[in-house]
Amino acid sequence: MNKTKIDTLDKATTDSKATEKRSPRLNTNSKLYKTIIAAIEDKKGENIISLDLRKIDEAVADYFIICEAQSHTQIHAIASNIEKEVKDNCAENAYHTHYGQHWTLLDYVNIVVHVFDREQRKFYDIEGLWADAVHKELGK
């Protein structure tokens, strides 16, 4: 295959991926979304908020789900439960996970979950950074 044809194919693939990202892939009725919320609630996560990022071109995911925990032990318990429930119920593994004592992140590509302690959540203010997103309070 000549170089021009390869470049054209590469551009078409890149354009297709860009268009694919902008089109909504998930919604709040998706199994993955519901499983993550249930897993957080199961471990008593607090102040659960969903940020719908689908209409923001620069967004790295369709949704951010953010919650708080009262201790680093609870942060770990919530994150571990999310991983287990998503694997068991959706047959998916996180693309990337970063465990920390004050903030843990689980990246499922279309949904990124942030589990914070209260102080770190206030400090990083992800809800404020993504103020253009549709905010939805969740949980019991």
N, CA, C and O atoms as a GROMACS GRO file, in nm:
protein
  560
    1MET      N    1   0.085  -0.117   0.000
    1MET     CA    2   0.000   0.000   0.000
    1MET      C    3   0.089   0.123   0.000
    1MET      O    4   0.188   0.128   0.073
    2ASN      N    5   0.055   0.222  -0.081
    2ASN     CA    6   0.139   0.340  -0.087
    2ASN      C    7   0.112   0.434   0.031
    2ASN      O    8   0.010   0.423   0.099
    3LYS      N    9   0.206   0.526   0.055
    3LYS     CA   10   0.200   0.617   0.169
    3LYS      C   11   0.075   0.704   0.170
    3LYS      O   12   0.017   0.726   0.276
    4THR      N   13   0.033   0.753   0.056
    4THR     CA   14  -0.085   0.839   0.047
    4THR      C   15  -0.210   0.764   0.093
    4THR      O   16  -0.293   0.818   0.165
    5LYS      N   17  -0.220   0.639   0.051
    5LYS     CA   18  -0.336   0.557   0.088
    5LYS      C   19  -0.334   0.530   0.239
    5LYS      O   20  -0.440   0.532   0.303
    6ILE      N   21  -0.218   0.503   0.295
    6ILE     CA   22  -0.205   0.479   0.439
    6ILE      C   23  -0.243   0.604   0.516
    6ILE      O   24  -0.316   0.597   0.615
    7ASP      N   25  -0.193   0.721   0.472
    7ASP     CA   26  -0.226   0.847   0.538
    7ASP      C   27  -0.377   0.872   0.534
    7ASP      O   28  -0.435   0.918   0.633
    8THR      N   29  -0.440   0.842   0.422
    8THR     CA   30  -0.584   0.861   0.409
    8THR      C   31  -0.659   0.769   0.505
    8THR      O   32  -0.755   0.811   0.570
    9LEU      N   33  -0.616   0.644   0.514
    9LEU     CA   34  -0.678   0.549   0.606
    9LEU      C   35  -0.660   0.593   0.751
    9LEU      O   36  -0.753   0.586   0.831
   10ASP      N   37  -0.538   0.638   0.785
   10ASP     CA   38  -0.511   0.687   0.920
   10ASP      C   39  -0.601   0.805   0.955
   10ASP      O   40  -0.655   0.811   1.066
   11LYS      N   41  -0.617   0.898   0.862
   11LYS     CA   42  -0.701   1.016   0.885
   11LYS      C   43  -0.846   0.973   0.902
   11LYS      O   44  -0.915   1.025   0.991
   12ALA      N   45  -0.894   0.881   0.821
   12ALA     CA   46  -1.032   0.834   0.831
   12ALA      C   47  -1.056   0.767   0.966
   12ALA      O   48  -1.160   0.786   1.028
   13THR      N   49  -0.959   0.688   1.012
   13THR     CA   50  -0.970   0.622   1.141
   13THR      C   51  -0.972   0.725   1.253
   13THR      O   52  -1.053   0.714   1.345
   14THR      N   53  -0.884   0.824   1.247
   14THR     CA   54  -0.877   0.930   1.347
   14THR      C   55  -1.007   1.009   1.350
   14THR      O   56  -1.062   1.035   1.457
   15ASP      N   57  -1.058   1.047   1.231
   15ASP     CA   58  -1.184   1.121   1.223
   15ASP      C   59  -1.299   1.039   1.280
   15ASP      O   60  -1.386   1.093   1.349
   16SER      N   61  -1.300   0.910   1.250
   16SER     CA   62  -1.404   0.822   1.300
   16SER      C   63  -1.401   0.814   1.452
   16SER      O   64  -1.506   0.815   1.517
   17LYS      N   65  -1.281   0.805   1.510
   17LYS     CA   66  -1.268   0.798   1.656
   17LYS      C   67  -1.313   0.929   1.720
   17LYS      O   68  -1.377   0.927   1.825
   18ALA      N   69  -1.281   1.041   1.659
   18ALA     CA   70  -1.322   1.170   1.713
   18ALA      C   71  -1.474   1.182   1.711
   18ALA      O   72  -1.533   1.229   1.808
   19THR      N   73  -1.537   1.141   1.602
   19THR     CA   74  -1.682   1.145   1.592
   19THR      C   75  -1.745   1.050   1.693
   19THR      O   76  -1.846   1.082   1.756
   20GLU      N   77  -1.685   0.933   1.707
   20GLU     CA   78  -1.735   0.833   1.800
   20GLU      C   79  -1.734   0.887   1.943
   20GLU      O   80  -1.829   0.862   2.017
   21LYS      N   81  -1.632   0.960   1.983
   21LYS     CA   82  -1.622   1.014   2.118
   21LYS      C   83  -1.733   1.116   2.143
   21LYS      O   84  -1.788   1.122   2.253
   22ARG      N   85  -1.766   1.196   2.043
   22ARG     CA   86  -1.866   1.300   2.060
   22ARG      C   87  -2.007   1.243   2.068
   22ARG      O   88  -2.096   1.306   2.125
   23SER      N   89  -2.029   1.125   2.012
   23SER     CA   90  -2.163   1.068   2.017
   23SER      C   91  -2.181   0.995   2.150
   23SER      O   92  -2.094   0.919   2.192
   24PRO      N   93  -2.295   1.017   2.215
   24PRO     CA   94  -2.319   0.954   2.345
   24PRO      C   95  -2.318   0.802   2.334
   24PRO      O   96  -2.384   0.744   2.248
   25ARG      N   97  -2.245   0.740   2.423
   25ARG     CA   98  -2.239   0.594   2.424
   25ARG      C   99  -2.316   0.537   2.540
   25ARG      O  100  -2.366   0.425   2.534
   26LEU      N  101  -2.324   0.613   2.647
   26LEU     CA  102  -2.392   0.565   2.766
   26LEU      C  103  -2.498   0.665   2.808
   26LEU      O  104  -2.497   0.781   2.766
   27ASN      N  105  -2.588   0.619   2.892
   27ASN     CA  106  -2.681   0.710   2.957
   27ASN      C  107  -2.701   0.660   3.100
   27ASN      O  108  -2.642   0.560   3.141
   28THR      N  109  -2.783   0.729   3.174
   28THR     CA  110  -2.800   0.693   3.316
   28THR      C  111  -2.874   0.561   3.335
   28THR      O  112  -2.883   0.511   3.447
   29ASN      N  113  -2.926   0.505   3.229
   29ASN     CA  114  -2.991   0.373   3.238
   29ASN      C  115  -2.897   0.259   3.202
   29ASN      O  116  -2.938   0.143   3.205
   30SER      N  117  -2.772   0.290   3.170
   30SER     CA  118  -2.679   0.185   3.133
   30SER      C  119  -2.645   0.098   3.255
   30SER      O  120  -2.646   0.145   3.369
   31LYS      N  121  -2.617  -0.026   3.227
   31LYS     CA  122  -2.585  -0.121   3.334
   31LYS      C  123  -2.460  -0.078   3.410
   31LYS      O  124  -2.455  -0.089   3.533
   32LEU      N  125  -2.359  -0.028   3.339
   32LEU     CA  126  -2.236   0.015   3.403
   32LEU      C  127  -2.263   0.130   3.500
   32LEU      O  128  -2.218   0.127   3.615
   33TYR      N  129  -2.336   0.230   3.456
   33TYR     CA  130  -2.369   0.346   3.538
   33TYR      C  131  -2.444   0.302   3.665
   33TYR      O  132  -2.407   0.341   3.776
   34LYS      N  133  -2.548   0.223   3.648
   34LYS     CA  134  -2.628   0.177   3.762
   34LYS      C  135  -2.548   0.091   3.858
   34LYS      O  136  -2.565   0.100   3.980
   35THR      N  137  -2.461   0.008   3.804
   35THR     CA  138  -2.378  -0.080   3.888
   35THR      C  139  -2.282   0.002   3.973
   35THR      O  140  -2.262  -0.029   4.091
   36ILE      N  141  -2.222   0.104   3.915
   36ILE     CA  142  -2.128   0.190   3.990
   36ILE      C  143  -2.201   0.262   4.103
   36ILE      O  144  -2.152   0.265   4.216
   37ILE      N  145  -2.318   0.320   4.075
   37ILE     CA  146  -2.395   0.390   4.178
   37ILE      C  147  -2.432   0.294   4.290
   37ILE      O  148  -2.416   0.328   4.408
   38ALA      N  149  -2.482   0.176   4.256
   38ALA     CA  150  -2.521   0.077   4.357
   38ALA      C  151  -2.401   0.034   4.442
   38ALA      O  152  -2.415   0.016   4.563
   39ALA      N  153  -2.285   0.017   4.380
   39ALA     CA  154  -2.165  -0.024   4.454
   39ALA      C  155  -2.121   0.085   4.552
   39ALA      O  156  -2.075   0.054   4.662
   40ILE      N  157  -2.134   0.211   4.513
   40ILE     CA  158  -2.101   0.322   4.604
   40ILE      C  159  -2.199   0.323   4.721
   40ILE      O  160  -2.158   0.334   4.837
   41GLU      N  161  -2.327   0.313   4.691
   41GLU     CA  162  -2.429   0.315   4.796
   41GLU      C  163  -2.412   0.198   4.892
   41GLU      O  164  -2.434   0.212   5.012
   42ASP      N  165  -2.374   0.082   4.839
   42ASP     CA  166  -2.355  -0.038   4.920
   42ASP      C  167  -2.250  -0.017   5.029
   42ASP      O  168  -2.260  -0.076   5.137
   43LYS      N  169  -2.150   0.065   5.001
   43LYS     CA  170  -2.044   0.092   5.098
   43LYS      C  171  -2.059   0.229   5.163
   43LYS      O  172  -1.964   0.285   5.218
   44LYS      N  173  -2.182   0.281   5.156
   44LYS     CA  174  -2.220   0.405   5.228
   44LYS      C  175  -2.145   0.528   5.179
   44LYS      O  176  -2.114   0.617   5.259
   45GLY      N  177  -2.115   0.535   5.050
   45GLY     CA  178  -2.057   0.656   4.994
   45GLY      C  179  -2.156   0.771   5.010
   45GLY      O  180  -2.277   0.750   5.006
   46GLU      N  181  -2.105   0.891   5.029
   46GLU     CA  182  -2.191   1.006   5.058
   46GLU      C  183  -2.180   1.110   4.948
   46GLU      O  184  -2.085   1.112   4.870
   47ASN      N  185  -2.282   1.197   4.943
   47ASN     CA  186  -2.284   1.310   4.849
   47ASN      C  187  -2.246   1.268   4.708
   47ASN      O  188  -2.155   1.324   4.647
   48ILE      N  189  -2.318   1.170   4.656
   48ILE     CA  190  -2.292   1.116   4.523
   48ILE      C  191  -2.348   1.212   4.419
   48ILE      O  192  -2.465   1.250   4.424
   49ILE      N  193  -2.263   1.250   4.325
   49ILE     CA  194  -2.304   1.339   4.217
   49ILE      C  195  -2.256   1.281   4.084
   49ILE      O  196  -2.146   1.227   4.074
   50SER      N  197  -2.341   1.294   3.984
   50SER     CA  198  -2.306   1.255   3.848
   50SER      C  199  -2.293   1.383   3.766
   50SER      O  200  -2.379   1.470   3.772
   51LEU      N  201  -2.185   1.392   3.690
   51LEU     CA  202  -2.168   1.503   3.596
   51LEU      C  203  -2.181   1.446   3.455
   51LEU      O  204  -2.102   1.362   3.412
   52ASP      N  205  -2.282   1.493   3.383
   52ASP     CA  206  -2.304   1.449   3.245
   52ASP      C  207  -2.220   1.538   3.154
   52ASP      O  208  -2.250   1.656   3.136
   53LEU      N  209  -2.116   1.480   3.097
   53LEU     CA  210  -2.019   1.554   3.015
   53LEU      C  211  -2.039   1.533   2.865
   53LEU      O  212  -1.959   1.580   2.784
   54ARG      N  213  -2.144   1.465   2.828
   54ARG     CA  214  -2.160   1.424   2.688
   54ARG      C  215  -2.169   1.539   2.590
   54ARG      O  216  -2.132   1.523   2.473
   55LYS      N  217  -2.216   1.655   2.633
   55LYS     CA  218  -2.229   1.769   2.540
   55LYS      C  219  -2.108   1.862   2.544
   55LYS      O  220  -2.109   1.967   2.480
   56ILE      N  221  -2.004   1.823   2.618
   56ILE     CA  222  -1.883   1.903   2.627
   56ILE      C  223  -1.776   1.839   2.539
   56ILE      O  224  -1.730   1.728   2.567
   57ASP      N  225  -1.739   1.908   2.432
   57ASP     CA  226  -1.646   1.850   2.334
   57ASP      C  227  -1.511   1.810   2.394
   57ASP      O  228  -1.452   1.711   2.352
   58GLU      N  229  -1.463   1.886   2.492
   58GLU     CA  230  -1.331   1.861   2.549
   58GLU      C  231  -1.331   1.752   2.656
   58GLU      O  232  -1.226   1.715   2.708
   59ALA      N  233  -1.447   1.700   2.688
   59ALA     CA  234  -1.459   1.602   2.797
   59ALA      C  235  -1.386   1.472   2.764
   59ALA      O  236  -1.382   1.428   2.649
   60VAL      N  237  -1.329   1.413   2.866
   60VAL     CA  238  -1.254   1.288   2.851
   60VAL      C  239  -1.341   1.165   2.872
   60VAL      O  240  -1.296   1.053   2.850
   61ALA      N  241  -1.465   1.185   2.914
   61ALA     CA  242  -1.557   1.074   2.939
   61ALA      C  243  -1.700   1.125   2.918
   61ALA      O  244  -1.722   1.245   2.902
   62ASP      N  245  -1.794   1.034   2.919
   62ASP     CA  246  -1.935   1.073   2.911
   62ASP      C  247  -1.986   1.120   3.047
   62ASP      O  248  -2.068   1.212   3.055
   63TYR      N  249  -1.938   1.056   3.153
   63TYR     CA  250  -1.980   1.090   3.289
   63TYR      C  251  -1.864   1.088   3.386
   63TYR      O  252  -1.771   1.008   3.372
   64PHE      N  253  -1.869   1.176   3.484
   64PHE     CA  254  -1.791   1.164   3.607
   64PHE      C  255  -1.891   1.131   3.716
   64PHE      O  256  -1.998   1.190   3.723
   65ILE      N  257  -1.856   1.037   3.799
   65ILE     CA  258  -1.935   1.009   3.919
   65ILE      C  259  -1.843   1.038   4.036
   65ILE      O  260  -1.732   0.985   4.045
   66ILE      N  261  -1.889   1.123   4.126
   66ILE     CA  262  -1.808   1.170   4.238
   66ILE      C  263  -1.880   1.138   4.368
   66ILE      O  264  -2.001   1.156   4.378
   67CYS      N  265  -1.804   1.091   4.466
   67CYS     CA  266  -1.862   1.066   4.598
   67CYS      C  267  -1.757   1.092   4.706
   67CYS      O  268  -1.638   1.110   4.677
   68GLU      N  269  -1.803   1.093   4.828
   68GLU     CA  270  -1.716   1.114   4.944
   68GLU      C  271  -1.718   0.992   5.035
   68GLU      O  272  -1.813   0.914   5.038
   69ALA      N  273  -1.609   0.980   5.109
   69ALA     CA  274  -1.598   0.877   5.214
   69ALA      C  275  -1.542   0.944   5.339
   69ALA      O  276  -1.480   1.050   5.331
   70GLN      N  277  -1.564   0.882   5.453
   70GLN     CA  278  -1.522   0.943   5.579
   70GLN      C  279  -1.381   0.906   5.621
   70GLN      O  280  -1.326   0.965   5.714
   71SER      N  281  -1.321   0.807   5.554
   71SER     CA  282  -1.185   0.766   5.591
   71SER      C  283  -1.118   0.702   5.471
   71SER      O  284  -1.183   0.667   5.372
   72HIS      N  285  -0.985   0.686   5.481
   72HIS     CA  286  -0.915   0.621   5.370
   72HIS      C  287  -0.956   0.474   5.359
   72HIS      O  288  -0.953   0.417   5.250
   73THR      N  289  -0.995   0.413   5.471
   73THR     CA  290  -1.042   0.275   5.469
   73THR      C  291  -1.172   0.265   5.389
   73THR      O  292  -1.191   0.172   5.311
   74GLN      N  293  -1.261   0.361   5.409
   74GLN     CA  294  -1.387   0.361   5.336
   74GLN      C  295  -1.364   0.394   5.188
   74GLN      O  296  -1.431   0.337   5.102
   75ILE      N  297  -1.272   0.484   5.158
   75ILE     CA  298  -1.238   0.514   5.018
   75ILE      C  299  -1.197   0.385   4.947
   75ILE      O  300  -1.244   0.355   4.837
   76HIS      N  301  -1.109   0.309   5.011
   76HIS     CA  302  -1.061   0.183   4.953
   76HIS      C  303  -1.176   0.082   4.940
   76HIS      O  304  -1.186   0.012   4.839
   77ALA      N  305  -1.262   0.075   5.041
   77ALA     CA  306  -1.374  -0.019   5.038
   77ALA      C  307  -1.470   0.014   4.924
   77ALA      O  308  -1.516  -0.076   4.853
   78ILE      N  309  -1.500   0.142   4.905
   78ILE     CA  310  -1.590   0.182   4.796
   78ILE      C  311  -1.528   0.148   4.662
   78ILE      O  312  -1.593   0.087   4.577
   79ALA      N  313  -1.402   0.185   4.641
   79ALA     CA  314  -1.335   0.160   4.513
   79ALA      C  315  -1.325   0.010   4.484
   79ALA      O  316  -1.349  -0.034   4.372
   80SER      N  317  -1.290  -0.067   4.584
   80SER     CA  318  -1.280  -0.212   4.566
   80SER      C  319  -1.416  -0.273   4.532
   80SER      O  320  -1.425  -0.364   4.449
   81ASN      N  321  -1.521  -0.223   4.597
   81ASN     CA  322  -1.655  -0.273   4.570
   81ASN      C  323  -1.700  -0.237   4.429
   81ASN      O  324  -1.764  -0.318   4.362
   82ILE      N  325  -1.666  -0.117   4.383
   82ILE     CA  326  -1.699  -0.079   4.246
   82ILE      C  327  -1.631  -0.175   4.148
   82ILE      O  328  -1.695  -0.228   4.057
   83GLU      N  329  -1.501  -0.198   4.169
   83GLU     CA  330  -1.427  -0.289   4.079
   83GLU      C  331  -1.490  -0.428   4.077
   83GLU      O  332  -1.509  -0.486   3.970
   84LYS      N  333  -1.522  -0.480   4.194
   84LYS     CA  334  -1.580  -0.615   4.204
   84LYS      C  335  -1.716  -0.621   4.137
   84LYS      O  336  -1.742  -0.711   4.056
   85GLU      N  337  -1.804  -0.528   4.169
   85GLU     CA  338  -1.940  -0.531   4.115
   85GLU      C  339  -1.942  -0.509   3.964
   85GLU      O  340  -2.018  -0.575   3.892
   86VAL      N  341  -1.859  -0.418   3.914
   86VAL     CA  342  -1.854  -0.394   3.770
   86VAL      C  343  -1.800  -0.518   3.698
   86VAL      O  344  -1.850  -0.557   3.593
   87LYS      N  345  -1.699  -0.580   3.756
   87LYS     CA  346  -1.644  -0.702   3.694
   87LYS      C  347  -1.748  -0.814   3.695
   87LYS      O  348  -1.766  -0.883   3.595
   88ASP      N  349  -1.815  -0.832   3.808
   88ASP     CA  350  -1.914  -0.940   3.821
   88ASP      C  351  -2.039  -0.916   3.736
   88ASP      O  352  -2.091  -1.010   3.676
   89ASN      N  353  -2.087  -0.793   3.731
   89ASN     CA  354  -2.215  -0.764   3.666
   89ASN      C  355  -2.204  -0.713   3.522
   89ASN      O  356  -2.298  -0.727   3.444
   90CYS      N  357  -2.090  -0.654   3.489
   90CYS     CA  358  -2.075  -0.594   3.355
   90CYS      C  359  -1.961  -0.656   3.276
   90CYS      O  360  -1.941  -0.624   3.158
   91ALA      N  361  -1.885  -0.743   3.340
   91ALA     CA  362  -1.769  -0.809   3.276
   91ALA      C  363  -1.669  -0.706   3.223
   91ALA      O  364  -1.612  -0.725   3.116
   92GLU      N  365  -1.649  -0.597   3.299
   92GLU     CA  366  -1.553  -0.494   3.261
   92GLU      C  367  -1.452  -0.472   3.372
   92GLU      O  368  -1.484  -0.485   3.490
   93ASN      N  369  -1.332  -0.440   3.332
   93ASN     CA  370  -1.228  -0.397   3.425
   93ASN      C  371  -1.200  -0.250   3.398
   93ASN      O  372  -1.216  -0.201   3.287
   94ALA      N  373  -1.157  -0.180   3.502
   94ALA     CA  374  -1.121  -0.040   3.484
   94ALA      C  375  -1.002  -0.032   3.390
   94ALA      O  376  -0.909  -0.112   3.397
   95TYR      N  377  -1.006   0.066   3.301
   95TYR     CA  378  -0.894   0.092   3.210
   95TYR      C  379  -0.774   0.141   3.290
   95TYR      O  380  -0.660   0.105   3.260
   96HIS      N  381  -0.801   0.223   3.390
   96HIS     CA  382  -0.695   0.277   3.476
   96HIS      C  383  -0.752   0.295   3.616
   96HIS      O  384  -0.866   0.340   3.632
   97THR      N  385  -0.674   0.261   3.717
   97THR     CA  386  -0.712   0.282   3.855
   97THR      C  387  -0.595   0.344   3.929
   97THR      O  388  -0.481   0.301   3.914
   98HIS      N  389  -0.626   0.445   4.008
   98HIS     CA  390  -0.523   0.506   4.092
   98HIS      C  391  -0.577   0.512   4.235
   98HIS      O  392  -0.669   0.588   4.265
   99TYR      N  393  -0.519   0.430   4.321
   99TYR     CA  394  -0.558   0.429   4.462
   99TYR      C  395  -0.474   0.528   4.540
   99TYR      O  396  -0.352   0.530   4.529
  100GLY      N  397  -0.541   0.611   4.619
  100GLY     CA  398  -0.473   0.704   4.707
  100GLY      C  399  -0.545   0.706   4.841
  100GLY      O  400  -0.657   0.656   4.852
  101GLN      N  401  -0.482   0.762   4.942
  101GLN     CA  402  -0.545   0.766   5.074
  101GLN      C  403  -0.658   0.867   5.082
  101GLN      O  404  -0.750   0.851   5.161
  102HIS      N  405  -0.652   0.973   4.999
  102HIS     CA  406  -0.750   1.079   5.007
  102HIS      C  407  -0.836   1.090   4.881
  102HIS      O  408  -0.939   1.157   4.881
  103TRP      N  409  -0.793   1.023   4.773
  103TRP     CA  410  -0.865   1.031   4.646
  103TRP      C  411  -0.829   0.909   4.563
  103TRP      O  412  -0.712   0.883   4.538
  104THR      N  413  -0.930   0.835   4.523
  104THR     CA  414  -0.910   0.721   4.436
  104THR      C  415  -0.989   0.743   4.308
  104THR      O  416  -1.102   0.790   4.311
  105LEU      N  417  -0.927   0.708   4.196
  105LEU     CA  418  -0.988   0.727   4.066
  105LEU      C  419  -1.000   0.592   3.996
  105LEU      O  420  -0.904   0.514   3.994
  106LEU      N  421  -1.116   0.566   3.938
  106LEU     CA  422  -1.138   0.446   3.857
  106LEU      C  423  -1.187   0.492   3.721
  106LEU      O  424  -1.290   0.558   3.712
  107ASP      N  425  -1.115   0.458   3.616
  107ASP     CA  426  -1.146   0.504   3.481
  107ASP      C  427  -1.202   0.387   3.400
  107ASP      O  428  -1.130   0.293   3.366
  108TYR      N  429  -1.331   0.396   3.369
  108TYR     CA  430  -1.396   0.296   3.283
  108TYR      C  431  -1.418   0.352   3.142
  108TYR      O  432  -1.510   0.310   3.073
  109VAL      N  433  -1.334   0.444   3.100
  109VAL     CA  434  -1.332   0.511   2.971
  109VAL      C  435  -1.453   0.604   2.955
  109VAL      O  436  -1.436   0.725   2.948
  110ASN      N  437  -1.574   0.550   2.950
  110ASN     CA  438  -1.693   0.634   2.936
  110ASN      C  439  -1.739   0.694   3.068
  110ASN      O  440  -1.808   0.796   3.070
  111ILE      N  441  -1.701   0.630   3.177
  111ILE     CA  442  -1.734   0.679   3.311
  111ILE      C  443  -1.607   0.680   3.395
  111ILE      O  444  -1.536   0.580   3.404
  112VAL      N  445  -1.579   0.795   3.455
  112VAL     CA  446  -1.466   0.807   3.546
  112VAL      C  447  -1.522   0.832   3.686
  112VAL      O  448  -1.602   0.923   3.706
  113VAL      N  449  -1.480   0.750   3.780
  113VAL     CA  450  -1.531   0.759   3.917
  113VAL      C  451  -1.422   0.819   4.006
  113VAL      O  452  -1.306   0.777   4.003
  114HIS      N  453  -1.462   0.919   4.086
  114HIS     CA  454  -1.373   0.983   4.182
  114HIS      C  455  -1.429   0.958   4.322
  114HIS      O  456  -1.543   0.994   4.352
  115VAL      N  457  -1.348   0.895   4.407
  115VAL     CA  458  -1.388   0.872   4.546
  115VAL      C  459  -1.292   0.954   4.632
  115VAL      O  460  -1.173   0.926   4.639
  116PHE      N  461  -1.347   1.056   4.698
  116PHE     CA  462  -1.268   1.152   4.774
  116PHE      C  463  -1.296   1.144   4.922
  116PHE      O  464  -1.400   1.094   4.964
  117ASP      N  465  -1.202   1.195   5.003
  117ASP     CA  466  -1.239   1.236   5.138
  117ASP      C  467  -1.292   1.379   5.125
  117ASP      O  468  -1.267   1.445   5.025
  118ARG      N  469  -1.363   1.425   5.224
  118ARG     CA  470  -1.434   1.553   5.215
  118ARG      C  471  -1.340   1.671   5.184
  118ARG      O  472  -1.372   1.754   5.099
  119GLU      N  473  -1.226   1.678   5.251
  119GLU     CA  474  -1.134   1.791   5.232
  119GLU      C  475  -1.075   1.795   5.092
  119GLU      O  476  -1.066   1.902   5.031
  120GLN      N  477  -1.035   1.680   5.039
  120GLN     CA  478  -0.978   1.675   4.905
  120GLN      C  479  -1.083   1.708   4.798
  120GLN      O  480  -1.053   1.771   4.697
  121ARG      N  481  -1.204   1.666   4.823
  121ARG     CA  482  -1.311   1.699   4.728
  121ARG      C  483  -1.331   1.850   4.720
  121ARG      O  484  -1.345   1.906   4.611
  122LYS      N  485  -1.332   1.916   4.835
  122LYS     CA  486  -1.345   2.062   4.837
  122LYS      C  487  -1.225   2.127   4.767
  122LYS      O  488  -1.241   2.222   4.690
  123PHE      N  489  -1.106   2.076   4.796
  123PHE     CA  490  -0.984   2.134   4.740
  123PHE      C  491  -0.980   2.125   4.587
  123PHE      O  492  -0.954   2.224   4.520
  124TYR      N  493  -1.007   2.006   4.533
  124TYR     CA  494  -0.998   1.987   4.388
  124TYR      C  495  -1.121   2.039   4.312
  124TYR      O  496  -1.110   2.074   4.195
  125ASP      N  497  -1.235   2.045   4.377
  125ASP     CA  498  -1.357   2.106   4.322
  125ASP      C  499  -1.383   2.066   4.176
  125ASP      O  500  -1.396   2.152   4.089
  126ILE      N  501  -1.390   1.938   4.153
  126ILE     CA  502  -1.416   1.888   4.017
  126ILE      C  503  -1.551   1.937   3.966
  126ILE      O  504  -1.566   1.966   3.847
  127GLU      N  505  -1.648   1.945   4.055
  127GLU     CA  506  -1.780   1.996   4.014
  127GLU      C  507  -1.768   2.138   3.961
  127GLU      O  508  -1.835   2.174   3.864
  128GLY      N  509  -1.684   2.220   4.023
  128GLY     CA  510  -1.664   2.357   3.977
  128GLY      C  511  -1.586   2.364   3.847
  128GLY      O  512  -1.615   2.448   3.761
  129LEU      N  513  -1.486   2.277   3.833
  129LEU     CA  514  -1.408   2.274   3.709
  129LEU      C  515  -1.493   2.236   3.588
  129LEU      O  516  -1.469   2.282   3.477
  130TRP      N  517  -1.592   2.152   3.611
  130TRP     CA  518  -1.681   2.106   3.505
  130TRP      C  519  -1.820   2.166   3.525
  130TRP      O  520  -1.921   2.095   3.515
  131ALA      N  521  -1.826   2.294   3.553
  131ALA     CA  522  -1.952   2.362   3.582
  131ALA      C  523  -2.049   2.358   3.464
  131ALA      O  524  -2.170   2.371   3.483
  132ASP      N  525  -1.998   2.341   3.342
  132ASP     CA  526  -2.084   2.335   3.223
  132ASP      C  527  -2.158   2.202   3.213
  132ASP      O  528  -2.253   2.189   3.136
  133ALA      N  529  -2.115   2.103   3.289
  133ALA     CA  530  -2.180   1.972   3.285
  133ALA      C  531  -2.314   1.977   3.358
  133ALA      O  532  -2.337   2.061   3.445
  134VAL      N  533  -2.401   1.886   3.321
  134VAL     CA  534  -2.528   1.872   3.392
  134VAL      C  535  -2.501   1.796   3.521
  134VAL      O  536  -2.454   1.683   3.517
  135HIS      N  537  -2.530   1.859   3.636
  135HIS     CA  538  -2.507   1.798   3.767
  135HIS      C  539  -2.634   1.727   3.813
  135HIS      O  540  -2.745   1.780   3.800
  136LYS      N  541  -2.617   1.607   3.865
  136LYS     CA  542  -2.732   1.532   3.917
  136LYS      C  543  -2.692   1.470   4.049
  136LYS      O  544  -2.598   1.390   4.055
  137GLU      N  545  -2.764   1.506   4.157
  137GLU     CA  546  -2.739   1.446   4.287
  137GLU      C  547  -2.804   1.308   4.289
  137GLU      O  548  -2.917   1.290   4.245
  138LEU      N  549  -2.729   1.212   4.343
  138LEU     CA  550  -2.775   1.073   4.345
  138LEU      C  551  -2.771   1.019   4.486
  138LEU      O  552  -2.727   1.086   4.579
  139GLY      N  553  -2.815   0.899   4.500
  139GLY     CA  554  -2.804   0.832   4.629
  139GLY      C  555  -2.933   0.837   4.707
  139GLY      O  556  -3.030   0.904   4.672
  140LYS      N  557  -2.929   0.764   4.815
  140LYS     CA  558  -3.049   0.751   4.899
  140LYS      C  559  -3.067   0.870   4.988
  140LYS      O  560  -3.162   0.876   5.065
   0.00000   0.00000   0.00000
